[in-house]
Amino acid sequence: MVKKLRRKFVLTATLSLLVILIGIIGFINGANYLQVQTGADDILHILAENNGMFPDMNGKVPVPDDKKQGPGDNPGQEPGGDKFSGEPFFGDKMAYNRTLELPFQSRYFWVKLSETGKVTEINTGHIAAVSSEDAESYAKELFLKKNKTSGYVDKHYRYLINKNEDGSYLILFADCSNGFYNANRLLVRTLLVGLIALIAMFILVYLFSGKAVAPVVESLEKQKRFITDAGHELKTPLAVISANIDVIELENGKSEWTKSTKNQIKRLDGLVKNLLTLSRMEEENINLVFSNIEISKITEDCTTYFNAMADYKKINYTVNIEDNIHINGDKAAYNQLCTLLIDNAMKYTPEEGSVDVSLKSDKGMRNAVFEVANTCEKIPEGKLDRLFDRFYRADTSRSRESGGHGIGLSVARAIATSHGGSIEAKADNDKRMRFIVTLPLLKSENK
């Protein structure tokens, strides 16, 4: 129980960090890739506005105070309006220098096409990796897709199709390979940092998880100790009450009251036994004696105990048991598992309903499958796995009138788990449900 709690705590903390890291890494790298694309689009729009050429940046970009021309500086040029970007320039000296260097840092090429798609001019002088033939091939390919004016070609060339007033086309390409290369490097580095952070977080959380769950563990231990002590303390008064009822019946004969008292004693005794069994199994202190047992025979014997109850409630009770199925398990524990599930089905099956019990090996001959199905007035709402929670009751199908305590299925799950198996609940429809126990067959039985 404590180990499971620690595992859940570590898993929850690690998954939380993973979600945060995915969000941060995704945002950083997404913004970085978007910046590369935005930069390429800015270059393409500048070229489109200037017929495929960069304008003279000096005199067209506002100059910072420390860069303004003096008397000896090229008097033919005057710093003026921002014809380059069409917007006021708010940058500093570094941004100004970067803007001036833009034509020398950009790698681009363009192709001019006539209205009919005939190539009229190609310029590949600003890029070495693309020949005129390649540029013409890209342009003709894009001309056929004129419905899309921008995008990527050959993965890392950002293009822009600009239609002139005379009907001709200017198709511009900007090389984004360097930007994508740096973006990919950043992605790898952030993923590596994220992985290291996740591993470090996992180790630290695992080391300190013991202290984090200590209060919960202490509370669970006190609860288990109380259940164990209370169970043992209740055994003695129950035995005394039962003996006194027997004496009263010998002296005065049986009556409705003594019979009712005995039924309640039996019910309370069953609850105490189930509580002690569940507590010992969760503490892993129960002494199960595992051996080769034939569960076909045990299941068959167990089903016969409920024939009278089925007849009394007019239940259609069917049993289908495959012969010679063996597991490595504890005979008493498996018998208790069968009894709990069939008893649960009988309690919550209405009169003239049906209960079906089956035992068979699965198709792979690796597991034994014990199944108890029954009709009921209403399937419990929500997840059916909650039926295995201790003291859980659905409002309608698990009422106190049926005599249940909400602990039998918890014990059944503990027994199945202790045998290396599992148990699950399924609803066939809104009036029928099944409890399925899967237990590993004995190795010699596997084929």
C-alpha positions as CSV (number, residue, x, y, z in Angstrom):
1,M,0.0,0.0,0.0
2,V,2.8,2.4,1.0
3,K,4.8,1.5,-2.1
4,K,1.8,2.1,-4.4
5,L,1.2,5.5,-2.7
6,R,4.8,6.5,-3.2
7,R,4.7,5.4,-6.8
8,K,1.6,7.4,-7.5
9,F,3.1,10.5,-5.8
10,V,6.3,10.3,-7.8
11,L,4.4,9.6,-11.0
12,T,2.0,12.6,-10.5
13,A,4.9,15.0,-9.7
14,T,6.9,13.8,-12.7
15,L,4.0,14.0,-15.1
16,S,3.2,17.5,-13.8
17,L,6.8,18.6,-14.5
18,L,6.7,16.9,-17.9
19,V,3.5,18.9,-18.9
20,I,5.2,22.1,-17.8
21,L,8.4,21.4,-19.7
22,I,6.5,20.5,-22.8
23,G,4.6,23.8,-22.6
24,I,7.8,25.8,-22.0
25,I,9.9,24.0,-24.6
26,G,7.0,24.1,-27.1
27,F,6.5,27.9,-26.6
28,I,10.2,28.7,-26.9
29,N,10.8,26.7,-30.0
30,G,7.5,27.6,-31.6
31,A,8.3,31.3,-31.1
32,N,11.8,30.7,-32.5
33,Y,10.6,29.0,-35.7
34,L,7.9,31.7,-36.1
35,Q,10.6,34.3,-35.8
36,V,12.6,32.7,-38.6
37,Q,9.5,32.6,-40.8
38,T,8.6,36.2,-39.9
39,G,12.1,37.4,-40.8
40,A,12.0,35.7,-44.1
41,D,8.6,37.2,-44.8
42,D,9.9,40.7,-44.0
43,I,12.8,40.2,-46.5
44,L,10.4,39.0,-49.2
45,H,8.0,41.9,-48.8
46,I,10.9,44.4,-48.9
47,L,12.1,42.8,-52.2
48,A,8.6,42.7,-53.6
49,E,8.1,46.4,-52.9
50,N,11.4,47.1,-54.7
51,N,11.1,44.9,-57.7
52,G,13.5,42.2,-56.3
53,M,16.2,44.5,-55.0
54,F,17.0,46.0,-51.6
55,P,16.7,49.7,-51.4
56,D,19.6,51.9,-50.4
57,M,19.5,51.7,-46.6
58,N,21.5,54.8,-45.9
59,G,19.2,57.7,-46.0
60,K,16.1,55.5,-45.9
61,V,16.5,54.4,-42.3
62,P,16.4,56.9,-39.4
63,V,19.9,57.3,-38.0
64,P,20.6,57.3,-34.3
65,D,22.2,60.5,-32.9
66,D,25.7,59.0,-32.6
67,K,25.5,57.9,-36.3
68,K,24.2,61.1,-37.9
69,Q,26.3,62.6,-40.7
70,G,28.8,65.3,-39.9
71,P,30.1,67.9,-42.3
72,G,32.6,65.5,-43.8
73,D,30.2,62.6,-44.3
74,N,28.8,62.0,-47.7
75,P,26.8,65.2,-47.9
76,G,24.8,63.9,-50.8
77,Q,22.7,61.7,-48.5
78,E,20.4,62.9,-45.8
79,P,18.8,60.8,-43.1
80,G,15.1,60.9,-43.6
81,G,11.8,59.1,-43.5
82,D,11.5,55.3,-43.1
83,K,10.7,54.2,-46.6
84,F,12.3,50.9,-45.9
85,S,9.7,49.4,-43.6
86,G,6.8,51.8,-43.9
87,E,6.7,52.3,-40.2
88,P,8.5,54.6,-37.7
89,F,11.9,53.2,-36.6
90,F,12.2,52.9,-32.9
91,G,15.4,50.9,-32.7
92,D,18.7,51.8,-31.2
93,K,22.2,51.8,-32.7
94,M,22.5,48.0,-32.8
95,A,19.1,47.7,-34.6
96,Y,20.2,50.4,-37.0
97,N,23.4,48.6,-37.8
98,R,21.6,45.3,-38.2
99,T,19.1,46.9,-40.6
100,L,22.0,48.2,-42.8
101,E,23.6,44.8,-42.9
102,L,20.3,43.1,-43.9
103,P,21.0,43.1,-47.7
104,F,24.5,41.5,-47.1
105,Q,23.1,38.8,-44.7
106,S,20.1,37.7,-46.8
107,R,20.3,34.8,-49.2
108,Y,17.6,35.0,-51.8
109,F,16.7,34.6,-55.4
110,W,13.8,35.5,-57.7
111,V,12.2,34.7,-60.9
112,K,10.0,36.9,-63.1
113,L,7.3,35.3,-65.2
114,S,5.0,36.7,-67.8
115,E,1.2,36.5,-67.5
116,T,1.3,33.2,-69.3
117,G,4.0,31.7,-67.1
118,K,7.0,32.2,-69.4
119,V,10.2,33.0,-67.6
120,T,11.5,36.4,-68.5
121,E,14.3,37.0,-65.9
122,I,16.1,35.0,-63.2
123,N,18.3,36.4,-60.5
124,T,20.4,33.9,-58.4
125,G,23.3,36.2,-57.7
126,H,22.6,36.4,-54.0
127,I,22.7,32.6,-53.3
128,A,25.2,29.9,-54.3
129,A,23.3,26.8,-53.6
130,V,20.6,27.4,-56.3
131,S,21.2,27.4,-60.0
132,S,19.1,29.2,-62.6
133,E,17.6,25.9,-63.7
134,D,16.6,25.1,-60.1
135,A,15.1,28.6,-59.7
136,E,13.1,28.2,-63.0
137,S,11.9,24.8,-61.9
138,Y,10.7,26.1,-58.5
139,A,9.0,29.1,-60.2
140,K,7.1,27.0,-62.7
141,E,6.0,24.6,-60.1
142,L,4.6,27.4,-58.0
143,F,3.0,29.2,-61.0
144,L,0.7,26.2,-61.3
145,K,-0.4,26.7,-57.7
146,K,-1.2,30.4,-57.9
147,N,-4.0,30.0,-55.4
148,K,-1.4,29.9,-52.7
149,T,0.8,33.0,-52.6
150,S,3.2,32.1,-49.9
151,G,4.7,29.0,-48.3
152,Y,7.8,26.8,-48.5
153,V,9.4,24.9,-51.4
154,D,12.0,22.3,-50.9
155,K,11.4,22.5,-47.1
156,H,13.6,25.6,-46.4
157,Y,12.9,28.1,-49.1
158,R,10.2,30.6,-48.1
159,Y,8.5,32.0,-51.2
160,L,6.2,34.9,-52.0
161,I,4.2,35.3,-55.3
162,N,3.7,38.9,-56.2
163,K,1.5,39.8,-59.1
164,N,2.3,43.1,-60.8
165,E,-0.2,45.5,-62.3
166,D,0.6,44.4,-65.9
167,G,-0.3,40.8,-65.1
168,S,3.3,39.5,-64.8
169,Y,4.6,37.7,-61.7
170,L,7.5,38.1,-59.5
171,I,8.2,35.0,-57.4
172,L,10.7,35.6,-54.6
173,F,12.5,33.0,-52.5
174,A,14.3,33.5,-49.2
175,D,16.7,30.8,-47.9
176,C,15.7,29.9,-44.3
177,S,18.1,27.0,-44.0
178,N,20.5,28.9,-41.6
179,G,17.6,30.0,-39.4
180,F,16.1,26.5,-39.3
181,Y,19.5,25.0,-38.5
182,N,19.9,27.3,-35.5
183,A,16.3,26.7,-34.5
184,N,16.9,22.9,-34.7
185,R,20.0,23.2,-32.5
186,L,18.0,25.2,-30.0
187,L,15.3,22.5,-30.1
188,V,17.8,19.7,-29.4
189,R,19.4,21.7,-26.6
190,T,16.1,22.5,-24.9
191,L,15.0,18.9,-25.2
192,L,18.2,17.8,-23.6
193,V,17.9,20.3,-20.8
194,G,14.3,19.3,-20.3
195,L,15.2,15.6,-20.2
196,I,18.0,16.2,-17.6
197,A,15.6,18.3,-15.5
198,L,12.9,15.6,-15.7
199,I,15.4,12.9,-14.6
200,A,16.7,15.1,-11.8
201,M,13.1,15.9,-10.7
202,F,12.3,12.2,-10.7
203,I,15.3,11.3,-8.6
204,L,14.7,14.1,-6.1
205,V,11.0,13.4,-5.8
206,Y,11.6,9.7,-5.3
207,L,14.2,10.4,-2.6
208,F,11.9,12.8,-0.7
209,S,8.6,11.1,-1.4
210,G,8.9,9.1,1.8
211,K,8.8,12.3,3.8
212,A,6.0,13.7,1.7
213,V,3.7,10.8,2.2
214,A,4.7,10.1,5.8
215,P,1.6,11.7,7.3
216,V,-0.7,9.7,5.0
217,V,1.2,6.5,5.7
218,E,1.0,7.1,9.4
219,S,-2.8,7.6,9.2
220,L,-3.2,4.4,7.1
221,E,-1.1,2.4,9.6
222,K,-3.3,3.7,12.5
223,Q,-6.4,2.7,10.6
224,K,-5.1,-0.8,9.9
225,R,-4.1,-1.2,13.5
226,F,-7.5,-0.1,14.7
227,I,-9.3,-2.5,12.3
228,T,-7.0,-5.4,13.4
229,D,-7.4,-4.7,17.1
230,A,-11.1,-4.1,16.9
231,G,-11.6,-7.3,14.9
232,H,-9.8,-9.3,17.5
233,E,-11.7,-7.6,20.3
234,L,-15.0,-8.3,18.7
235,K,-14.4,-12.0,18.4
236,T,-14.7,-12.7,22.1
237,P,-18.1,-10.9,22.7
238,L,-19.5,-12.5,19.6
239,A,-18.5,-15.9,20.7
240,V,-20.1,-15.3,24.2
241,I,-23.3,-13.9,22.7
242,S,-23.5,-16.9,20.4
243,A,-23.0,-19.3,23.3
244,N,-25.7,-17.5,25.4
245,I,-28.2,-17.8,22.5
246,D,-27.5,-21.5,22.3
247,V,-28.2,-21.9,26.1
248,I,-31.4,-19.9,25.8
249,E,-32.6,-22.1,23.0
250,L,-31.8,-25.2,25.0
251,E,-33.8,-23.9,28.0
252,N,-36.7,-22.2,26.3
253,G,-36.6,-23.5,22.8
254,K,-36.0,-21.7,19.5
255,S,-37.9,-18.6,18.7
256,E,-38.1,-15.8,16.1
257,W,-35.9,-13.6,18.3
258,T,-33.1,-16.1,18.9
259,K,-33.1,-17.0,15.1
260,S,-32.8,-13.3,14.3
261,T,-30.0,-12.8,16.8
262,K,-28.1,-15.7,15.4
263,N,-28.4,-14.3,11.9
264,Q,-27.0,-10.9,13.0
265,I,-24.2,-12.6,14.9
266,K,-23.3,-14.6,11.7
267,R,-23.5,-11.4,9.7
268,L,-21.2,-9.5,12.1
269,D,-18.8,-12.4,12.3
270,G,-18.5,-12.4,8.5
271,L,-17.8,-8.7,8.5
272,V,-15.0,-9.1,11.1
273,K,-13.4,-11.9,9.2
274,N,-13.5,-9.9,6.0
275,L,-12.0,-6.8,7.7
276,L,-9.2,-8.9,9.2
277,T,-8.5,-10.6,5.9
278,L,-8.4,-7.3,4.0
279,S,-6.2,-5.7,6.6
280,R,-3.7,-8.6,6.6
281,M,-3.5,-8.7,2.8
282,E,-2.8,-4.9,2.6
283,E,-0.1,-5.3,5.2
284,E,1.2,-8.3,3.3
285,N,1.2,-10.2,6.6
286,I,-1.3,-12.9,5.6
287,N,0.1,-16.4,5.5
288,L,-1.2,-17.8,2.2
289,V,0.0,-21.3,1.5
290,F,0.5,-21.6,-2.2
291,S,0.3,-25.0,-3.9
292,N,-1.0,-26.7,-7.0
293,I,-4.8,-26.5,-6.6
294,E,-7.5,-27.6,-9.0
295,I,-9.8,-24.6,-9.0
296,S,-12.3,-26.4,-11.2
297,K,-13.3,-28.7,-8.3
298,I,-13.2,-25.8,-5.7
299,T,-15.4,-23.6,-7.9
300,E,-17.9,-26.5,-8.5
301,D,-18.2,-27.2,-4.7
302,C,-18.6,-23.5,-4.0
303,T,-21.4,-23.0,-6.5
304,T,-23.5,-25.8,-4.9
305,Y,-23.8,-23.8,-1.7
306,F,-26.0,-21.2,-3.4
307,N,-28.5,-23.6,-5.0
308,A,-31.0,-23.2,-2.1
309,M,-30.8,-19.4,-2.3
310,A,-31.3,-19.4,-6.1
311,D,-34.3,-21.6,-5.7
312,Y,-35.8,-19.4,-2.9
313,K,-35.4,-16.3,-5.1
314,K,-36.4,-18.1,-8.3
315,I,-33.1,-17.1,-9.9
316,N,-32.0,-18.8,-13.2
317,Y,-28.7,-20.1,-11.9
318,T,-26.4,-21.6,-14.5
319,V,-22.9,-23.0,-13.9
320,N,-20.3,-23.7,-16.7
321,I,-17.0,-25.0,-15.4
322,E,-14.1,-26.3,-17.5
323,D,-12.4,-29.4,-16.0
324,N,-8.9,-29.8,-14.9
325,I,-7.9,-26.1,-14.4
326,H,-5.0,-25.7,-12.0
327,I,-3.3,-22.6,-10.5
328,N,-0.6,-22.0,-7.9
329,G,-2.7,-20.6,-5.1
330,D,-4.2,-20.8,-1.6
331,K,-7.2,-23.1,-1.5
332,A,-9.0,-21.3,1.3
333,A,-8.4,-17.9,-0.2
334,Y,-9.7,-19.0,-3.6
335,N,-12.7,-20.5,-2.1
336,Q,-13.4,-17.2,-0.2
337,L,-13.0,-15.4,-3.5
338,C,-15.6,-17.6,-5.2
339,T,-18.0,-17.3,-2.3
340,L,-17.8,-13.5,-2.1
341,L,-18.5,-13.0,-5.8
342,I,-21.4,-15.5,-6.1
343,D,-22.8,-14.3,-2.8
344,N,-22.6,-10.7,-4.1
345,A,-24.4,-11.7,-7.3
346,M,-27.2,-13.5,-5.4
347,K,-27.8,-10.6,-3.0
348,Y,-28.2,-8.0,-5.8
349,T,-30.1,-10.1,-8.3
350,P,-33.8,-9.5,-8.2
351,E,-36.3,-12.3,-8.0
352,E,-36.6,-14.3,-11.3
353,G,-33.3,-12.8,-12.4
354,S,-30.3,-14.7,-13.6
355,V,-26.8,-15.6,-12.3
356,D,-24.2,-17.2,-14.5
357,V,-21.0,-18.6,-13.2
358,S,-18.2,-19.8,-15.5
359,L,-14.6,-20.9,-15.3
360,K,-12.4,-21.5,-18.3
361,S,-8.9,-21.0,-19.6
362,D,-8.3,-18.1,-22.0
363,K,-7.4,-18.6,-25.7
364,G,-3.6,-18.4,-25.0
365,M,-3.9,-21.0,-22.3
366,R,-2.0,-18.6,-20.0
367,N,-4.8,-17.6,-17.6
368,A,-7.8,-19.0,-15.8
369,V,-10.9,-16.8,-16.2
370,F,-13.5,-17.0,-13.5
371,E,-16.6,-15.0,-14.3
372,V,-19.8,-14.2,-12.3
373,A,-22.6,-12.4,-14.2
374,N,-25.9,-11.3,-12.9
375,T,-28.9,-9.2,-13.7
376,C,-29.6,-6.2,-11.4
377,E,-32.2,-3.5,-11.0
378,K,-29.8,-0.8,-12.1
379,I,-26.1,-0.5,-13.0
380,P,-24.2,1.7,-10.5
381,E,-23.4,5.1,-12.0
382,G,-19.8,6.2,-12.6
383,K,-16.7,4.0,-12.9
384,L,-17.4,0.4,-12.0
385,D,-13.9,0.1,-10.5
386,R,-15.3,2.0,-7.5
387,L,-17.2,-1.1,-6.5
388,F,-13.9,-2.5,-5.3
389,D,-13.3,0.4,-3.0
390,R,-13.6,-0.4,0.7
391,F,-17.1,0.4,2.1
392,Y,-18.3,1.8,-1.2
393,R,-22.1,1.6,-1.9
394,A,-24.1,2.7,-4.8
395,D,-27.4,4.3,-3.8
396,T,-29.7,1.7,-5.3
397,S,-27.9,-1.5,-6.2
398,R,-25.9,-1.8,-3.0
399,S,-28.4,-0.9,-0.3
400,R,-28.3,-2.0,3.3
401,E,-31.4,-4.0,2.8
402,S,-29.4,-6.6,0.9
403,G,-27.2,-7.2,3.9
404,G,-23.9,-6.1,2.3
405,H,-21.2,-4.1,4.1
406,G,-19.4,-2.7,1.0
407,I,-16.2,-4.7,1.8
408,G,-16.6,-8.1,0.1
409,L,-15.5,-6.9,-3.3
410,S,-12.5,-5.2,-1.7
411,V,-11.5,-8.5,-0.2
412,A,-12.0,-10.3,-3.5
413,R,-9.7,-7.8,-5.2
414,A,-7.1,-8.3,-2.5
415,I,-7.2,-12.1,-3.0
416,A,-7.0,-11.8,-6.8
417,T,-4.0,-9.5,-6.5
418,S,-2.2,-11.7,-4.0
419,H,-2.4,-14.5,-6.5
420,G,-0.8,-12.4,-9.2
421,G,-4.2,-11.8,-11.0
422,S,-6.7,-9.1,-11.5
423,I,-10.4,-8.5,-11.2
424,E,-12.7,-6.1,-13.1
425,A,-16.3,-5.2,-13.4
426,K,-18.1,-4.7,-16.7
427,A,-21.6,-3.7,-17.7
428,D,-23.2,-5.6,-20.6
429,N,-26.2,-3.3,-20.5
430,D,-28.1,-1.2,-18.0
431,K,-29.5,-4.4,-16.4
432,R,-26.6,-6.9,-16.4
433,M,-23.0,-6.8,-15.1
434,R,-20.1,-9.1,-14.9
435,F,-17.2,-9.6,-12.5
436,I,-14.2,-11.2,-14.2
437,V,-11.2,-12.6,-12.3
438,T,-8.1,-13.5,-14.3
439,L,-5.5,-15.7,-12.6
440,P,-2.3,-17.1,-14.1
441,L,-2.4,-20.8,-14.8
442,L,0.2,-23.2,-13.3
443,K,3.2,-23.2,-15.6
444,S,2.8,-26.8,-16.4
445,E,-0.7,-26.0,-17.6
446,N,0.4,-23.3,-20.1
447,K,0.6,-24.6,-23.6
